[in-house]
Amino acid sequence: MASNVFSITSTQQVVKLDANGQGKIIFTVFNASDHAITPAKAQLVTQQPEIRDWVTPGDDDADETGKAFTPKIFARGATQQYTVNVAVPEKAPAGKYGFRLTLIGVDNPDEDFTEGPLINFEVAAKEAPPPPTHPKPWLWIILGTLLFIGVAGGVIYALMSNGDAETQTVAIANYKGTLITHAQTSLEAQGFNVEVISSSHPTIPKQQVITQTPDTGSYPLSTQVQLTVSTGPNLVAVDNVVGSTFNQAKKALENKGFNVIDISTSHPSIAKEKVIKQTPNKGMHPFGTEITLNVSTGPGILPVKNVVGLTLSHAKKQLEASGFKVKTIYLYHETKAKNIVTKQSPQSGVHYQQGKTFSLTVSKGESPKATVYQHCHDDRRRPGYAIQLKAGKYKLADLKRKGINNKDISAIKTNGYIVTLYEGDNFQGSKLVLNKDDSCLVDNNFNDKTSSIIIQKKFIRFPFNENRVIQPLDIDIKR
């Protein structure tokens, strides 16, 4: 049963045949339903079985066989055109013939089906030749005289007249692909009556001619020339489908007549099967445009890069670009400059899941040092040496290698350390423990007495156990 899913109209109800028994008609089909029909197939239904080979699809609409239409995609509200050619054989019997264009949705043929209007064409009867006669001899004289008069009159008429506009033929050029203004102006200048029909087209630019009827050739000036001009692509709204599941996005886009391509991409935080990105983005785009969807496969398992030796900012940039999180631990380092990564966990060479956390140990630069002075600070007349010592134990031989003489220290800058001075070598004899700066050891009766030194970090003493001491770590942890 026919339905009103499609609206099928034509430029005329009767196909006019030329002297060769040929004609053409254009149908305009509009999807009047509330859904896309992908695809729809057009068929020609004839009233008389013998004319099936007389009525065929136009060249632009025919499939490889030339006898059937190529299926087309109809988005909701979309319009398509179909051209039908009529070619009557020379010995076809006279009579009135008819056919219809029908549209059928391939996926749901019972519901998506519409019959077009009945189109007629008429084959005129050919006049029978007169029976042979045997004229009398004297008639030849009369016929010869009349023939001479006719030929002479024709010559005189041809010389005196430019021809009747009703019978004079003029060549029509091929205007397909040219601007409508040029085509229409040229044809009207030749004396033809021009009819212009507008239609959208996915590839032919706006204002260019899509088809012309009749085609190239010589025709009487009384012929009406029909030009179909492009209004450009049929633009359809593309929705934003980022965040939707791939199946939801694909269905929504294909229902509007778009072609969908998917690319699988791992992502550390977007769930599997969710759309990460679409190209092109939301907006108005031509019907049938190819839309690429990047679809998440979830977090990926990636090889771990070696970032030891890089600056912290460079290392974080690399790891976060791969989808990893970063935690930092800051420690003093005697050879690595400040903000250089000295250690990483996990180490390079293994595989790690995106979204997991990396631990980076970062240099705080060299640790602070205590300073020993040869003279008291108030003794400006003798500046002497000032030598820095990092945490550690220094016997007399060690001090001498640093340039410090035996029993030659008069002032100490602790710089946050606990500094223990020993009167004897190898940490023997009386001692002086300092946890703050001393600008002159004379006050503590330890001036020029030091032969060995221990420099250590301050201890933390827990109140619940006064005998237990723990040395704290110089660690800063940042996420």
C-alpha positions as CSV (number, residue, x, y, z in Angstrom):
1,M,0.0,0.0,0.0
2,A,1.4,3.4,-1.0
3,S,2.2,5.9,1.8
4,N,3.0,9.6,2.0
5,V,6.6,9.0,3.2
6,F,7.9,10.7,0.0
7,S,6.5,13.6,-2.0
8,I,7.1,12.9,-5.7
9,T,6.5,15.7,-8.2
10,S,7.4,16.3,-11.9
11,T,7.9,19.3,-14.1
12,Q,5.1,18.0,-16.5
13,Q,2.5,15.3,-16.8
14,V,3.1,14.5,-20.4
15,V,6.4,13.7,-22.0
16,K,6.7,15.4,-25.4
17,L,8.6,13.3,-27.9
18,D,10.8,14.8,-30.6
19,A,10.9,13.7,-34.2
20,N,13.2,10.7,-33.2
21,G,10.6,9.5,-30.6
22,Q,12.8,10.6,-27.7
23,G,11.9,12.7,-24.6
24,K,13.0,13.4,-21.0
25,I,11.3,14.2,-17.7
26,I,12.7,15.2,-14.2
27,F,11.1,14.1,-10.9
28,T,11.8,15.9,-7.6
29,V,11.5,13.6,-4.5
30,F,11.2,15.0,-1.0
31,N,11.5,12.9,2.2
32,A,8.4,14.0,4.1
33,S,8.8,11.5,6.9
34,D,10.1,12.1,10.5
35,H,13.2,9.9,10.0
36,A,16.1,9.3,7.6
37,I,15.7,6.6,5.0
38,T,19.1,5.0,4.2
39,P,18.9,4.0,1.4
40,A,15.9,4.4,-0.8
41,K,15.5,2.8,-4.2
42,A,13.6,4.3,-7.2
43,Q,11.7,2.1,-9.6
44,L,9.8,2.7,-12.9
45,V,6.4,1.0,-13.1
46,T,4.9,0.9,-16.6
47,Q,1.2,0.6,-17.5
48,Q,2.1,-1.5,-20.6
49,P,4.6,-4.3,-20.3
50,E,6.0,-3.7,-23.8
51,I,7.3,-0.3,-22.9
52,R,9.6,-1.4,-20.1
53,D,12.7,-1.0,-22.3
54,W,11.5,2.3,-23.6
55,V,11.6,4.1,-20.2
56,T,15.1,4.1,-18.5
57,P,17.0,6.1,-15.8
58,G,19.0,9.2,-16.8
59,D,22.8,8.8,-17.2
60,D,23.5,10.5,-13.8
61,D,21.0,8.3,-11.9
62,A,21.6,4.9,-13.5
63,D,23.6,2.0,-12.1
64,E,26.1,0.0,-14.0
65,T,23.5,-1.8,-16.0
66,G,21.9,1.4,-17.2
67,K,18.4,0.0,-16.6
68,A,18.0,0.6,-12.9
69,F,18.4,3.5,-10.5
70,T,21.3,3.8,-8.1
71,P,20.0,3.8,-4.5
72,K,20.2,7.2,-2.7
73,I,20.3,8.2,0.9
74,F,17.5,10.5,2.2
75,A,18.1,12.4,5.4
76,R,15.0,13.8,7.1
77,G,13.7,16.7,5.0
78,A,16.2,15.9,2.1
79,T,15.4,16.4,-1.6
80,Q,16.8,14.4,-4.5
81,Q,16.1,14.5,-8.3
82,Y,15.7,11.7,-10.8
83,T,15.9,12.0,-14.6
84,V,13.9,9.5,-16.8
85,N,14.6,9.1,-20.5
86,V,11.9,7.9,-23.0
87,A,13.1,6.4,-26.3
88,V,10.3,4.9,-28.5
89,P,11.4,2.3,-31.2
90,E,10.9,3.3,-34.8
91,K,8.2,0.7,-35.4
92,A,6.4,1.1,-32.2
93,P,2.6,1.0,-32.6
94,A,0.7,4.2,-32.2
95,G,-1.1,4.8,-28.9
96,K,-1.0,6.4,-25.5
97,Y,1.4,5.0,-22.9
98,G,2.0,5.7,-19.2
99,F,4.4,5.0,-16.3
100,R,5.1,6.0,-12.7
101,L,8.2,6.6,-10.6
102,T,8.0,4.8,-7.2
103,L,10.3,5.2,-4.1
104,I,10.9,2.3,-1.7
105,G,12.9,2.3,1.5
106,V,15.3,-0.7,1.4
107,D,15.2,-1.3,5.2
108,N,11.4,-1.0,5.6
109,P,9.8,-1.4,2.2
110,D,6.3,-2.0,3.6
111,E,6.1,1.4,5.4
112,D,8.5,3.5,3.4
113,F,6.8,3.3,0.0
114,T,5.3,6.0,-2.3
115,E,3.9,6.0,-5.9
116,G,4.5,9.0,-8.0
117,P,2.0,10.6,-10.5
118,L,1.1,8.9,-13.7
119,I,3.1,10.3,-16.6
120,N,1.9,9.8,-20.2
121,F,3.4,10.0,-23.7
122,E,1.8,9.4,-27.0
123,V,3.1,7.7,-30.1
124,A,1.5,9.2,-33.2
125,A,0.3,7.0,-36.1
126,K,2.5,7.0,-39.1
127,E,0.7,7.9,-42.4
128,A,0.5,4.9,-44.9
129,P,2.2,5.5,-48.2
130,P,-0.3,6.1,-51.1
131,P,-1.0,3.3,-53.5
132,P,1.2,3.2,-56.7
133,T,-0.3,4.8,-59.8
134,H,0.5,4.7,-63.4
135,P,0.2,8.2,-64.8
136,K,-0.5,8.9,-68.4
137,P,2.4,10.0,-70.5
138,W,1.0,13.5,-70.9
139,L,1.0,13.8,-67.1
140,W,4.8,13.7,-67.1
141,I,4.8,17.0,-68.9
142,I,2.5,18.6,-66.3
143,L,4.5,17.1,-63.4
144,G,7.8,18.3,-64.8
145,T,6.4,21.8,-65.2
146,L,5.1,21.8,-61.7
147,L,8.4,20.5,-60.3
148,F,10.3,23.2,-62.1
149,I,8.0,25.9,-60.7
150,G,8.3,24.4,-57.2
151,V,12.1,24.3,-57.2
152,A,12.3,27.8,-58.6
153,G,9.8,29.1,-56.0
154,G,11.8,27.4,-53.2
155,V,15.0,29.0,-54.3
156,I,13.4,32.4,-54.5
157,Y,11.8,31.9,-51.1
158,A,15.1,30.8,-49.5
159,L,16.7,33.9,-50.9
160,M,14.0,36.2,-49.7
161,S,13.5,34.7,-46.2
162,N,15.7,33.9,-43.3
163,G,13.4,31.0,-42.4
164,D,10.4,30.5,-40.3
165,A,11.1,30.6,-36.6
166,E,8.9,27.7,-36.1
167,T,11.0,25.4,-38.3
168,Q,14.5,27.0,-38.1
169,T,16.9,24.9,-36.0
170,V,19.7,26.3,-33.9
171,A,22.6,24.4,-32.1
172,I,22.4,24.2,-28.3
173,A,25.8,24.0,-26.6
174,N,26.6,22.0,-23.4
175,Y,26.1,24.3,-20.4
176,K,26.6,21.7,-17.7
177,G,29.0,23.1,-15.0
178,T,28.7,26.7,-16.3
179,L,27.1,29.6,-14.3
180,I,23.3,29.9,-14.8
181,T,23.6,33.5,-15.7
182,H,25.9,32.7,-18.6
183,A,23.8,29.7,-19.8
184,Q,20.4,31.5,-19.6
185,T,21.7,34.7,-21.3
186,S,23.3,32.7,-24.1
187,L,20.2,30.6,-24.8
188,E,17.8,33.5,-24.7
189,A,20.1,35.4,-27.0
190,Q,19.7,32.5,-29.5
191,G,15.9,32.9,-29.2
192,F,15.1,29.9,-26.9
193,N,12.6,30.1,-24.1
194,V,14.5,29.0,-20.9
195,E,13.0,27.4,-17.7
196,V,15.2,27.4,-14.6
197,I,14.7,24.8,-11.8
198,S,16.7,25.0,-8.5
199,S,18.0,21.9,-6.8
200,S,20.6,21.1,-4.1
201,H,23.7,19.1,-5.0
202,P,26.4,17.6,-2.8
203,T,29.4,18.5,-5.0
204,I,28.3,21.0,-7.7
205,P,28.8,24.6,-6.5
206,K,26.0,27.1,-6.1
207,Q,24.7,28.8,-9.3
208,Q,26.2,26.2,-11.6
209,V,24.1,24.2,-14.1
210,I,23.5,20.5,-13.1
211,T,21.5,19.3,-16.1
212,Q,19.9,20.6,-19.2
213,T,17.0,19.4,-21.3
214,P,17.3,18.9,-24.2
215,D,20.9,17.9,-24.4
216,T,23.4,19.3,-27.0
217,G,22.3,19.3,-30.6
218,S,20.2,21.3,-33.1
219,Y,16.6,22.1,-32.2
220,P,13.8,24.4,-33.4
221,L,13.6,27.8,-31.7
222,S,10.2,26.8,-30.4
223,T,11.9,24.2,-28.1
224,Q,11.8,25.1,-24.4
225,V,15.1,24.6,-22.7
226,Q,15.1,23.4,-19.1
227,L,18.1,24.2,-16.9
228,T,18.5,22.7,-13.4
229,V,20.8,24.9,-11.3
230,S,22.6,24.0,-8.1
231,T,21.7,25.7,-4.8
232,G,24.9,24.1,-3.3
233,P,25.0,21.2,-0.8
234,N,22.0,20.3,1.2
235,L,23.3,21.5,4.6
236,V,22.4,19.4,7.7
237,A,23.1,20.1,11.3
238,V,25.8,18.1,13.0
239,D,25.2,17.6,16.7
240,N,28.0,17.5,19.4
241,V,28.4,13.7,20.2
242,V,31.5,14.0,22.3
243,G,30.8,12.1,25.6
244,S,28.2,9.8,24.0
245,T,28.7,6.1,23.4
246,F,29.9,5.3,19.9
247,N,26.7,3.4,19.0
248,Q,24.5,6.3,20.1
249,A,26.6,8.8,18.2
250,K,26.8,6.6,15.0
251,K,23.0,6.1,15.0
252,A,22.3,9.8,15.5
253,L,24.7,10.9,12.7
254,E,23.7,8.2,10.2
255,N,20.0,9.1,10.7
256,K,20.9,12.5,9.3
257,G,22.7,11.1,6.3
258,F,26.3,11.4,7.4
259,N,29.0,8.7,6.9
260,V,30.7,7.7,10.2
261,I,34.3,6.5,10.6
262,D,35.7,5.5,14.0
263,I,39.3,5.5,15.3
264,S,40.1,3.7,18.5
265,T,42.2,5.7,20.9
266,S,43.3,4.8,24.5
267,H,42.5,7.5,27.2
268,P,43.6,7.5,30.8
269,S,40.2,8.9,32.2
270,I,37.5,8.5,29.5
271,A,35.6,5.2,29.7
272,K,35.7,2.6,27.0
273,E,33.3,3.1,24.0
274,K,32.9,6.9,24.8
275,V,33.5,9.4,22.0
276,I,36.6,11.5,22.8
277,K,36.6,13.8,19.7
278,Q,34.7,14.4,16.5
279,T,35.8,15.9,13.2
280,P,34.2,18.1,11.9
281,N,32.7,19.6,15.0
282,K,29.1,20.7,15.7
283,G,27.6,22.9,13.0
284,M,26.0,22.9,9.5
285,H,27.7,20.5,7.0
286,P,26.8,19.1,3.6
287,F,24.6,16.0,3.5
288,G,26.7,12.9,3.2
289,T,29.8,14.5,4.9
290,E,32.3,12.0,6.4
291,I,32.5,12.4,10.2
292,T,35.4,10.9,12.1
293,L,34.9,9.8,15.7
294,N,37.8,9.1,18.1
295,V,36.5,6.4,20.5
296,S,38.1,5.6,23.8
297,T,39.4,2.1,24.5
298,G,39.9,3.0,28.1
299,P,43.3,3.4,29.9
300,G,46.2,1.9,27.9
301,I,49.3,0.0,29.1
302,L,52.3,2.0,27.9
303,P,56.1,1.6,28.2
304,V,57.7,3.7,30.9
305,K,60.2,6.4,29.7
306,N,63.4,7.2,31.4
307,V,63.1,10.7,32.9
308,V,66.1,10.6,35.3
309,G,68.4,13.6,34.6
310,L,65.6,15.8,33.2
311,T,64.3,18.9,34.9
312,L,61.2,18.3,36.9
313,S,59.0,20.4,34.5
314,H,60.3,18.5,31.5
315,A,59.8,15.1,33.1
316,K,56.2,16.0,34.3
317,K,55.3,17.2,30.9
318,Q,56.4,13.9,29.3
319,L,54.7,11.7,31.8
320,E,51.4,13.7,32.0
321,A,51.2,13.8,28.2
322,S,51.3,9.9,28.3
323,G,48.4,9.9,30.8
324,F,50.3,9.3,34.0
325,K,50.0,11.2,37.3
326,V,53.2,12.5,39.1
327,K,54.2,12.7,42.8
328,T,57.5,14.4,43.8
329,I,59.9,13.8,46.7
330,Y,62.6,16.5,47.2
331,L,66.0,15.5,48.7
332,Y,69.4,17.2,48.9
333,H,71.9,15.9,46.4
334,E,75.6,16.7,46.4
335,T,76.2,16.3,42.6
336,K,72.8,17.0,40.9
337,A,71.6,20.6,40.5
338,K,68.4,21.8,42.0
339,N,65.1,20.5,40.3
340,I,66.8,17.7,38.5
341,V,65.2,14.3,38.7
342,T,67.5,11.8,40.4
343,K,65.3,8.8,40.7
344,Q,62.0,7.5,39.3
345,S,59.5,4.8,40.3
346,P,58.6,2.7,38.4
347,Q,61.8,2.5,36.5
348,S,62.1,2.7,32.7
349,G,61.7,-0.4,30.6
350,V,58.5,-1.7,32.3
351,H,54.9,-1.2,31.2
352,Y,52.5,0.9,33.3
353,Q,48.8,1.6,33.1
354,Q,47.7,5.1,32.2
355,G,46.2,7.0,35.1
356,K,48.6,5.5,37.6
357,T,51.0,7.7,39.7
358,F,54.7,8.1,39.1
359,S,57.1,8.9,42.0
360,L,59.9,11.2,41.1
361,T,62.8,12.1,43.5
362,V,64.0,15.6,42.8
363,S,67.2,17.3,43.9
364,K,67.1,20.2,46.3
365,G,70.7,21.0,45.4
366,E,73.6,20.6,47.7
367,S,72.9,20.2,51.4
368,P,73.7,23.2,53.7
369,K,77.2,23.2,55.3
370,A,78.7,24.4,58.6
371,T,81.5,27.0,58.4
372,V,84.7,27.1,60.5
373,Y,86.7,30.3,60.9
374,Q,90.4,30.8,61.7
375,H,89.7,34.0,63.7
376,C,86.9,35.4,65.8
377,H,84.4,37.5,63.9
378,D,85.3,40.7,65.9
379,D,89.0,40.3,65.0
380,R,88.8,42.3,61.8
381,R,92.5,42.9,61.6
382,R,93.1,39.2,60.7
383,P,90.4,37.9,58.3
384,G,91.9,34.4,58.1
385,Y,90.2,31.4,56.3
386,A,86.5,30.4,56.4
387,I,86.0,26.8,55.2
388,Q,82.6,25.0,54.7
389,L,82.2,21.4,55.9
390,K,79.2,19.2,55.1
391,A,77.7,16.7,57.6
392,G,80.3,14.1,58.6
393,K,83.2,13.2,60.8
394,Y,86.6,14.9,60.4
395,K,89.8,13.7,62.0
396,L,92.9,15.9,62.1
397,A,94.2,14.5,58.8
398,D,90.8,15.2,57.2
399,L,90.8,18.8,58.5
400,K,94.3,19.4,57.1
401,R,93.2,18.2,53.7
402,K,90.5,20.8,53.9
403,G,93.1,23.5,54.7
404,I,92.3,23.7,58.4
405,N,95.3,23.7,60.7
406,N,95.5,21.9,64.1
407,K,94.1,23.9,67.0
408,D,93.4,26.8,64.7
409,I,89.6,27.3,64.9
410,S,88.2,30.4,66.6
411,A,84.5,30.7,65.4
412,I,81.7,28.4,64.1
413,K,78.6,28.9,62.0
414,T,76.4,25.8,62.5
415,N,73.9,26.5,59.7
416,G,71.3,24.3,61.5
417,Y,73.7,21.4,62.4
418,I,75.0,20.1,65.7
419,V,78.7,20.7,65.7
420,T,80.9,18.8,68.2
421,L,84.5,20.1,68.6
422,Y,87.1,17.7,70.1
423,E,90.4,18.8,71.7
424,G,92.2,15.6,70.7
425,D,92.5,13.8,67.4
426,N,90.2,10.9,66.5
427,F,87.4,12.5,68.5
428,Q,89.2,12.2,71.9
429,G,89.7,14.5,74.8
430,S,87.4,17.3,76.0
431,K,84.7,18.5,73.7
432,L,82.3,21.4,73.0
433,V,78.8,20.8,71.5
434,L,77.3,23.7,69.6
435,N,73.7,23.8,68.2
436,K,73.9,27.5,67.3
437,D,76.5,29.9,65.9
438,D,79.5,30.9,68.0
439,S,81.3,34.0,66.8
440,C,84.3,33.6,69.2
441,L,85.2,30.4,71.0
442,V,87.1,32.3,73.6
443,D,83.9,32.7,75.6
444,N,83.6,28.9,75.8
445,N,87.3,28.4,76.6
446,F,87.7,26.4,73.4
447,N,89.6,28.9,71.2
448,D,92.4,27.3,69.1
449,K,91.9,23.9,70.7
450,T,90.1,21.8,68.0
451,S,91.8,18.8,66.5
452,S,88.7,16.8,65.2
453,I,85.1,17.6,64.5
454,I,81.7,15.8,64.1
455,I,78.9,17.6,62.1
456,Q,75.5,16.0,62.2
457,K,71.8,16.9,61.8
458,K,69.8,17.8,64.7
459,F,67.9,15.0,66.5
460,I,64.3,14.7,67.5
461,R,63.7,13.5,71.0
462,F,60.3,11.8,71.6
463,P,58.7,12.7,75.0
464,F,57.4,9.2,75.7
465,N,61.0,7.8,75.5
466,E,63.7,10.2,76.4
467,N,66.4,7.7,75.6
468,R,65.3,7.2,72.0
469,V,66.5,9.6,69.4
470,I,65.7,9.6,65.7
471,Q,67.4,11.6,63.0
472,P,64.8,13.2,60.7
473,L,65.1,13.0,56.9
474,D,65.3,16.2,54.9
475,I,62.3,15.3,52.7
476,D,59.6,17.4,51.1
477,I,56.8,15.5,49.5
478,K,54.6,17.3,46.9
479,R,51.8,15.9,44.8
